[in-house]
Amino acid sequence: MVYATADGTARKRLTVGMVGGGRSAFIGAVHRLAMRLDDQISLVAGALSSDPENAAASAAEIGIAPERSYTDYHAMAKAEAARPDGIEAVVIVTPNHLHAPIATAFLEAGIDVICDKPLSTTLAEAEALVSLTKAKKRRFVVTLNNTGYAMVRQAREMVAAGALGRVVSVHGAYIQDWLTQLIDAQGQKQAEWRTDPARAGQSAVLADIGVHAFNLASFISGFEAEAVSADLFTAVPGRRLDDNAHVLVRWAGGARGTILASQTSPGHYNDLSVRIYGEKAGLEWSGTRPEELRFSPYGEETRTLVRGGHGSTAEARRVSRMPAAHPEGYIEAFANFYRDAADIIRAHRSGGTIDAARAAQVPDVVDGARGVKFVAAAVESNAAGGAWTAARFE
């Protein structure tokens, strides 16, 4: 399957399959929208549901041929690996507890992996996936997709270029209100599995949204977490897992900061933000205003930097599709992630050269493991009354 680039060059599409993401799934549809935007990826196979009727109907709805619709991911991995036109990568969009076993099956079959966050529900699984990815010489990317925003990429470039000077503090927050009531106990599907320890893992709020705030803070600052002191709690009586987390972080290099995650904060639909402060300036980005960066040099008026506007960095220009004031948002950011992931996987599978700078923009299996380590360290710290706990993934 080929498509024509802007300069008329013919290029092969990356062929993928999807596990999870059937008709009633929110995030599966988002992934499919994002991968279609640049026309570089063809979705040709899927195990979209474990229910045969729903799997077949879901596949038919999005144009997957009946013979490439599966109800079992093991069968899918085996069958696709044996086909001369088999998939090159699998997209995993299931509940958390299935990420590691599905990824393992496809890695063992020689198929690259694009996996939703979190990478796994346990640190042992994350470590095993890192080792298996290296042993099988495959590419494994984790859809920490907020790294795809143009102004997030610009923020990362500005920090690396020294625009803030020595970084003193790094803060990430993700605040929502959709779990303010006990809708999980009322059978709301998306809430029910996310608050189930058997499927979500050790923490609900950190595994669901906290890892996004943590990853974004680390991505922009360039810092890994050294240690955490955490307070995790459940605001809604009767809920099985935490719905709020306050985490102090000691970042590598001496910076300090916080990660805040809440799903019971009325008035916040989906509020992701990062704030970074250095000896020379401060930098703030918010998902509610994703096209802007607030840049505050000390002693000067705050400047609002706009995507596509004057002062855009090279990376921000590369991932912008529209001129300034022609709004881009969540789907475009997700599509930037998929475009870069497709380039990386294609180059790897063809033996071509992988652009190191491009690859560094796309969270991989190690970045995913760092998120799992952060969650595990926060849970351990909370159990120990907030004791400082090592959080670096080695």
SELUMTI-686259 format. One record per residue (C-alpha): residue number from 0; residue in one letter; z, x, y. Coordinates in Angstrom, 2 decimals, decimal comma. Example, Ala and Ser with C-alpha at 12.3 -4.5 7.8 and 13.67 -1.06 7.14 Angstrom:
! SELUMTI-686259
   num   residuo         Z         X         Y
     0         a      7,80     12,30     -4,50
     1         s      7,14     13,67     -1,06
END
This chain:
! SELUMTI-686259
   num   residuo         Z         X         Y
     0         m      0,00      0,00      0,00
     1         v     -1,09      1,53      3,29
     2         y     -0,96      0,64      6,97
     3         a     -2,58      2,09     10,08
     4         t     -0,45      3,94     12,63
     5         a     -1,01      3,68     16,37
     6         d     -3,43      6,62     16,27
     7         g     -5,42      5,05     13,41
     8         t     -4,05      7,28     10,66
     9         a     -3,65      5,61      7,26
    10         r     -0,12      5,90      5,89
    11         k      1,52      4,71      2,70
    12         r      4,20      2,07      2,99
    13         l      7,52      2,73      1,30
    14         t      7,93      0,24     -1,56
    15         v     11,43     -1,12     -2,04
    16         g     13,36     -3,63     -4,06
    17         m     16,49     -5,52     -3,04
    18         v     19,66     -6,32     -4,97
    19         g     21,57     -9,24     -3,48
    20         g     20,39    -11,05     -0,38
    21         g     19,37    -14,38     -1,90
    22         r     18,73    -17,58      0,06
    23         s     22,30    -18,18      1,22
    24         a     23,03    -14,57      2,21
    25         f     23,17    -13,66      5,91
    26         i     22,81     -9,88      5,79
    27         g     19,94     -9,81      3,29
    28         a     17,74    -11,74      5,71
    29         v     18,70     -9,34      8,51
    30         h     17,67     -6,34      6,40
    31         r     14,33     -7,97      5,60
    32         l     13,64     -8,72      9,27
    33         a     14,46     -5,14     10,23
    34         m     12,32     -3,52      7,55
    35         r      9,31     -5,67      8,52
    36         l      9,39     -4,88     12,22
    37         d      7,50     -1,56     12,02
    38         d      5,36     -2,54      9,02
    39         q      6,30      0,64      7,14
    40         i      8,08     -0,97      4,19
    41         s      6,92     -3,37      1,47
    42         l      9,54     -5,43     -0,39
    43         v      8,01     -5,97     -3,84
    44         a     10,91     -6,53     -6,26
    45         g     14,38     -7,96     -6,31
    46         a     17,47     -9,04     -8,19
    47         l     18,36    -11,42     -5,38
    48         s     20,92    -13,45     -7,27
    49         s     22,69    -13,40    -10,63
    50         d     21,86    -17,10    -10,95
    51         p     18,36    -17,33    -12,55
    52         e     17,31    -20,43    -10,62
    53         n     18,43    -19,04     -7,25
    54         a     16,92    -15,63     -8,03
    55         a     13,52    -17,16     -8,80
    56         a     13,58    -19,49     -5,79
    57         s     14,69    -16,70     -3,46
    58         a     11,96    -14,37     -4,72
    59         a      9,29    -17,04     -4,32
    60         e     10,48    -17,81     -0,81
    61         i      9,90    -14,23      0,39
    62         g      6,77    -13,52     -1,67
    63         i      8,07    -11,42     -4,57
    64         a      5,93    -11,88     -7,70
    65         p      7,71    -13,71    -10,57
    66         e      7,38    -10,73    -12,94
    67         r      9,27     -8,56    -10,47
    68         s     12,12    -10,99     -9,92
    69         y     15,19    -10,03    -11,93
    70         t     18,64    -11,49    -12,52
    71         d     20,20     -8,21    -13,69
    72         y     20,15     -5,00    -11,66
    73         h     20,29     -2,81    -14,79
    74         a     17,11     -4,46    -16,06
    75         m     15,52     -4,07    -12,65
    76         a     16,30     -0,35    -12,42
    77         k     14,95      0,28    -15,93
    78         a     11,81     -1,82    -15,49
    79         e     10,91     -0,52    -12,03
    80         a     11,42      3,10    -13,07
    81         a      8,97      2,56    -15,95
    82         r      6,22      0,98    -13,81
    83         p      3,48      3,22    -12,40
    84         d      3,80      1,20     -9,19
    85         g      7,59      0,93     -9,37
    86         i      9,80      0,83     -6,31
    87         e     10,65      4,05     -4,48
    88         a     13,97      2,84     -3,08
    89         v     16,43      0,03     -3,64
    90         v     18,21     -1,88     -0,86
    91         i     21,73     -2,98     -1,87
    92         v     23,16     -5,97      0,05
    93         t     25,82     -7,31     -2,33
    94         p     29,59     -7,71     -1,93
    95         n     31,39     -4,36     -1,67
    96         h     32,63     -3,99     -5,24
    97         l     29,05     -3,91     -6,58
    98         h     27,72     -1,17     -4,29
    99         a     28,78      1,79     -6,44
   100         p     27,67      0,48     -9,86
   101         i     24,30     -0,69     -8,53
   102         a     23,66      2,56     -6,67
   103         t     24,61      4,51     -9,78
   104         a     22,13      2,60    -11,94
   105         f     19,23      3,23     -9,56
   106         l     20,10      6,88     -8,93
   107         e     20,18      7,43    -12,69
   108         a     16,70      5,86    -12,84
   109         g     15,40      8,31    -10,20
   110         i     15,17      5,73     -7,42
   111         d     16,36      6,43     -3,86
   112         v     19,04      4,20     -2,35
   113         i     19,56      2,30      0,90
   114         c     23,05      0,76      0,67
   115         d     24,95     -1,55      2,95
   116         k     28,38     -0,41      4,11
   117         p     30,96      0,36      2,87
   118         l     29,59      2,87      0,38
   119         s     32,16      1,78     -2,22
   120         t     35,60      0,23     -2,57
   121         t     37,36      3,37     -3,83
   122         l     37,32      7,03     -2,87
   123         a     36,71      8,06     -6,49
   124         e     33,50      6,00     -6,53
   125         a     32,39      7,50     -3,22
   126         e     32,95     11,03     -4,50
   127         a     31,01     10,24     -7,67
   128         l     28,08      8,86     -5,67
   129         v     27,92     11,98     -3,49
   130         s     27,87     14,17     -6,61
   131         l     25,28     12,03     -8,40
   132         t     22,98     11,91     -5,37
   133         k     23,00     15,71     -5,21
   134         a     22,55     16,09     -8,97
   135         k     19,58     13,70     -9,06
   136         k     18,11     15,19     -5,85
   137         r     17,65     11,77     -4,34
   138         r     17,98     10,43     -0,79
   139         f     20,80      7,98     -0,17
   140         v     21,27      6,29      3,21
   141         v     24,01      3,88      4,25
   142         t     23,19      1,10      6,70
   143         l     25,69      1,93      9,38
   144         n     22,94      0,44     11,48
   145         n     24,53      0,52     14,91
   146         t     23,50      4,17     15,10
   147         g     19,98      2,81     15,67
   148         y     20,55      1,58     19,23
   149         a     18,61      3,64     21,77
   150         m     21,60      4,04     24,09
   151         v     23,86      5,04     21,21
   152         r     21,36      7,79     20,43
   153         q     21,38      8,73     24,14
   154         a     25,18      8,85     24,20
   155         r     25,16     11,23     21,23
   156         e     22,66     13,50     23,00
   157         m     24,67     13,50     26,21
   158         v     27,91     14,44     24,45
   159         a     26,16     17,21     22,50
   160         a     24,59     18,53     25,72
   161         g     28,02     18,86     27,36
   162         a     27,69     16,05     29,91
   163         l     31,33     15,13     29,34
   164         g     32,64     18,68     29,08
   165         r     35,39     19,23     26,50
   166         v     36,01     15,87     24,83
   167         v     39,64     14,78     25,06
   168         s     39,69     11,30     23,51
   169         v     37,43      9,12     21,36
   170         h     38,00      5,38     20,87
   171         g     36,15      2,81     18,79
   172         a     36,79     -0,93     18,56
   173         y     35,27     -3,88     16,74
   174         i     36,77     -7,25     17,63
   175         q     35,78    -10,70     16,31
   176         d     37,37    -14,13     16,05
   177         w     35,63    -15,80     13,10
   178         l     38,64    -15,43     10,75
   179         t     41,19    -16,84     13,22
   180         q     41,69    -19,77     10,84
   181         l     42,05    -19,69      7,06
   182         i     38,41    -20,56      6,34
   183         d     38,39    -18,22      3,32
   184         a     40,83    -20,53      1,52
   185         q     38,56    -23,47      2,39
   186         g     35,66    -21,94      0,45
   187         q     33,59    -20,46      3,31
   188         k     31,43    -18,11      1,25
   189         q     31,15    -15,14      3,62
   190         a     34,88    -15,22      4,37
   191         e     35,98    -15,85      0,79
   192         w     34,63    -12,66     -0,75
   193         r     35,45    -10,48      2,25
   194         t     39,16    -11,25      1,92
   195         d     39,28    -10,96     -1,87
   196         p     40,86     -7,63     -2,95
   197         a     38,76     -7,60     -6,13
   198         r     35,49     -7,66     -4,17
   199         a     36,30     -6,30     -0,71
   200         g     38,54     -3,41     -1,76
   201         q     41,79     -2,08     -0,31
   202         s     41,23     -3,46      3,19
   203         a     39,27     -6,42      4,46
   204         v     38,95     -5,76      8,18
   205         l     38,37     -2,00      7,93
   206         a     35,82     -2,27      5,11
   207         d     33,95     -5,06      6,89
   208         i     33,90     -3,98     10,54
   209         g     36,32     -1,09     11,05
   210         v     33,97      1,34      9,33
   211         h     31,30      0,50     11,93
   212         a     33,65      1,37     14,81
   213         f     34,78      4,53     13,02
   214         n     31,25      5,65     12,19
   215         l     29,97      4,99     15,70
   216         a     32,84      6,92     17,30
   217         s     32,18      9,83     14,94
   218         f     28,39      9,62     15,36
   219         i     28,46      9,75     19,15
   220         s     31,23     12,34     19,48
   221         g     30,07     14,54     16,61
   222         f     33,67     14,70     15,34
   223         e     35,11     14,09     11,90
   224         a     38,55     12,54     11,49
   225         e     41,29     14,95     10,49
   226         a     44,19     12,51     10,10
   227         v     45,17      8,91     10,80
   228         s     48,32      6,89     11,45
   229         a     47,67      3,24     10,72
   230         d     49,19     -0,20     11,13
   231         l     47,31     -2,84      9,11
   232         f     48,47     -6,43      9,13
   233         t     47,49    -10,00      8,29
   234         a     47,70    -12,34     11,28
   235         v     46,81    -15,52      9,35
   236         p     49,45    -16,64      6,82
   237         g     48,09    -17,04      3,30
   238         r     45,25    -14,55      3,66
   239         r     45,06    -12,06      0,78
   240         l     44,07     -8,97      2,78
   241         d     44,51     -7,60      6,29
   242         d     42,55     -9,05      9,20
   243         n     43,73     -6,59     11,88
   244         a     44,02     -2,79     12,01
   245         h     45,35     -0,42     14,67
   246         v     44,63      3,19     13,75
   247         l     45,53      6,36     15,65
   248         v     43,09      9,19     14,93
   249         r     43,31     12,95     15,26
   250         w     39,72     14,12     15,51
   251         a     38,51     17,58     14,53
   252         g     38,46     19,91     17,51
   253         g     41,67     18,56     19,02
   254         a     40,56     15,22     20,48
   255         r     42,75     12,16     19,88
   256         g     41,83      8,50     19,81
   257         t     42,03      5,08     18,23
   258         i     40,11      2,71     16,01
   259         l     40,87     -0,96     16,59
   260         a     39,54     -3,70     14,32
   261         s     40,36     -7,41     14,52
   262         q     38,80    -10,58     13,15
   263         t     41,37    -12,95     14,64
   264         s     40,89    -12,42     18,39
   265         p     39,70    -15,68     20,01
   266         g     36,94    -15,22     22,55
   267         h     35,36    -12,21     20,85
   268         y     32,36    -13,22     18,79
   269         n     31,14     -9,73     17,91
   270         d     32,49     -7,07     20,24
   271         l     31,75     -3,48     19,16
   272         s     32,44     -0,67     21,61
   273         v     32,96      3,08     21,92
   274         r     34,66      4,96     24,75
   275         i     34,63      8,76     24,99
   276         y     36,41     10,74     27,69
   277         g     36,04     14,42     28,50
   278         e     37,32     16,85     31,10
   279         k     34,22     16,23     33,25
   280         a     33,21     12,61     32,63
   281         g     33,62      9,42     30,63
   282         l     31,04      7,48     28,62
   283         e     31,24      3,87     27,41
   284         w     28,91      1,75     25,27
   285         s     29,33     -1,89     24,25
   286         g     27,36     -3,89     21,71
   287         t     27,56     -6,88     24,04
   288         r     25,47     -4,89     26,58
   289         p     23,58     -2,56     24,22
   290         e     20,89     -1,54     26,70
   291         e     23,39      0,17     29,01
   292         l     25,66      3,19     29,10
   293         r     28,50      3,50     31,61
   294         f     28,63      7,15     32,67
   295         s     31,52      8,14     34,94
   296         p     31,59     11,73     36,21
   297         y     35,08     12,48     37,50
   298         g     35,36     11,92     41,26
   299         e     32,04     10,06     41,49
   300         e     30,94      6,46     41,30
   301         t     30,23      5,13     37,81
   302         r     26,54      5,06     36,93
   303         t     24,92      2,47     34,69
   304         l     22,23      4,17     32,62
   305         v     19,59      1,74     31,34
   306         r     17,46      2,03     28,20
   307         g     13,98      3,08     29,24
   308         g     15,08      3,80     32,79
   309         h     15,38      6,98     34,80
   310         g     17,39      9,60     32,94
   311         s     16,54      8,38     29,45
   312         t     16,82     11,15     26,89
   313         a     14,02     12,09     24,51
   314         e     15,66     10,38     21,55
   315         a     16,32      7,19     23,50
   316         r     12,66      7,10     24,53
   317         r     11,51      7,70     20,94
   318         v     13,39      4,71     19,56
   319         s     12,58      2,35     22,46
   320         r      9,83     -0,15     21,80
   321         m      9,76     -1,81     25,21
   322         p      9,98     -0,63     28,83
   323         a     13,25     -1,00     30,72
   324         a     14,35     -4,60     31,38
   325         h     12,32     -5,88     28,40
   326         p     15,39     -6,52     26,25
   327         e     15,90     -4,97     22,83
   328         g     18,87     -5,70     20,60
   329         y     20,40     -5,86     17,15
   330         i     17,23     -6,30     15,07
   331         e     15,43     -3,52     16,91
   332         a     18,38     -1,16     16,34
   333         f     18,43     -2,09     12,66
   334         a     14,67     -1,53     12,52
   335         n     15,07      1,93     14,06
   336         f     17,39      2,74     11,18
   337         y     14,84      1,50      8,62
   338         r     11,93      3,31     10,28
   339         d     13,76      6,64     10,17
   340         a     15,04      5,99      6,64
   341         a     11,50      5,23      5,46
   342         d     10,20      8,46      7,00
   343         i     12,96     10,49      5,34
   344         i     12,52      8,95      1,88
   345         r      8,71      9,17      2,01
   346         a      8,83     12,83      3,00
   347         h     11,34     13,61      0,27
   348         r      9,40     11,84     -2,46
   349         s      6,11     13,46     -1,46
   350         g      7,56     16,95     -1,16
   351         g      6,92     17,01      2,56
   352         t      9,04     18,45      5,33
   353         i     11,95     16,32      6,45
   354         d     12,65     16,50     10,17
   355         a     16,26     17,74     10,28
   356         a     16,91     16,22     13,70
   357         r     15,58     12,85     12,53
   358         a     17,61     13,01      9,31
   359         a     20,78     13,73     11,28
   360         q     20,39     10,37     13,06
   361         v     20,54      8,40      9,79
   362         p     23,94      8,04      8,07
   363         d     23,75      9,29      4,49
   364         v     25,92      9,16      1,38
   365         v     28,34     11,72      2,85
   366         d     28,73      9,68      6,03
   367         g     29,36      6,66      3,83
   368         a     31,99      8,59      1,89
   369         r     33,68      9,60      5,14
   370         g     34,03      5,91      5,97
   371         v     35,58      5,18      2,58
   372         k     37,98      8,11      3,05
   373         f     38,94      6,72      6,47
   374         v     39,73      3,31      4,95
   375         a     41,70      4,84      2,06
   376         a     43,68      7,10      4,41
   377         a     44,49      4,17      6,71
   378         v     45,71      2,06      3,79
   379         e     47,84      4,96      2,52
   380         s     49,25      5,59      5,99
   381         n     50,11      1,93      6,47
   382         a     51,92      1,85      3,13
   383         a     53,94      4,85      4,27
   384         g     55,01      3,19      7,51
   385         g     52,30      4,77      9,64
   386         a     52,82      8,34      8,45
   387         w     50,05     10,74      9,45
   388         t     47,65     10,98      6,52
   389         a     44,75     13,38      5,91
   390         a     41,43     11,61      6,53
   391         r     38,74     14,30      6,27
   392         f     36,28     13,86      3,41
   393         e     35,95     17,22      1,68
END
